[in-house]
Amino acid sequence: MKNIVIAAGYATRLGELTKNFPKPLLKIGKSTILGRMLDDIDQIPEIDEHVIITNHKFATIFEEWAKEQKYTKKVTIVDDGTETNDTRLGAVCDLLFAMDKLSIDDDMLVVAADNLLFFTFADFVKFAKEKGSSCIICHDQPSKERLQRTGVVVLDENNKVLNMEEKPQEPKSTWAVPPFYIYLKKDLDLVRHSVENGCGKDAPGNLAHYLCDHATMHAWPMAGTGENLRFDIGSLDTYKEACEKFAND
């Protein structure tokens, strides 16, 4: 299984902090946003490589960072060739770019690189193996306002996804979907042809939504609300809050 990290954005909401530096490599305590995530994923036996897809502007920074890492699994940096926020490929196209560039034909754990996590992906990988299908993660989100800004799924009694909507005005459940996915090898042909068949390019949830309509998918429900499971760093304020909260970690 390949761990594919989507890290090709320009994080414009963080202003000068990320004008010339990638958000995933910002310091949080003794590590970085990305480092904290890889520390967990690197311990999963099924993972055999970390693939980090970034843009041309930040590729050299990631390559220098990768040289200093001591993960047990290989770290591969992929440059998508873009240099500005206006020319970015979008998360789905970045994933397709990396798959094509590296001729990936394996199960994939696909993760966004801007979250601090308070769970282990090992349990998610185990869940996907038990279900034998591509999978998403979901958690309870009681706030309708927050549900309107994310993916929302409806599940059956076996956690099979019956319906998924991106940013619904009237959510059909309180199951919110964070940007972490497992796409099995058997579904990669659907993934490769998703954009040409109408899948949105930008948000990573667009691909999960597309797959839910074309293949069997299950959702791993995590105990607790989103606030207890991850810390989403999307602005200068949330980055400063994370630095203060996890200064000694």
Secondary structure, 3 states (H helix, E strand, C coil): CEEEEECCCCCHHHHHHHCCCCHHHCEECCEEHHHHHHHHHCCCCCCCEEEEEECHHHHHHHHHHHHCCCCCCEEEEEECCCCCHHHCCCHHHHHHHHHHHCCCCCCEEEEECCEEECCCHHHHHHHHHHHCCEEEEEEECCCHHHHCCCEEEEECCCCEEEEEEECCCCCCCCEEECCEEEECHHHHHHHHCCHHHCCCCCCCHHHHHHHHHHCCEEEEEEEEEHHHHEEECCCHHHHHHHHHHCCCC
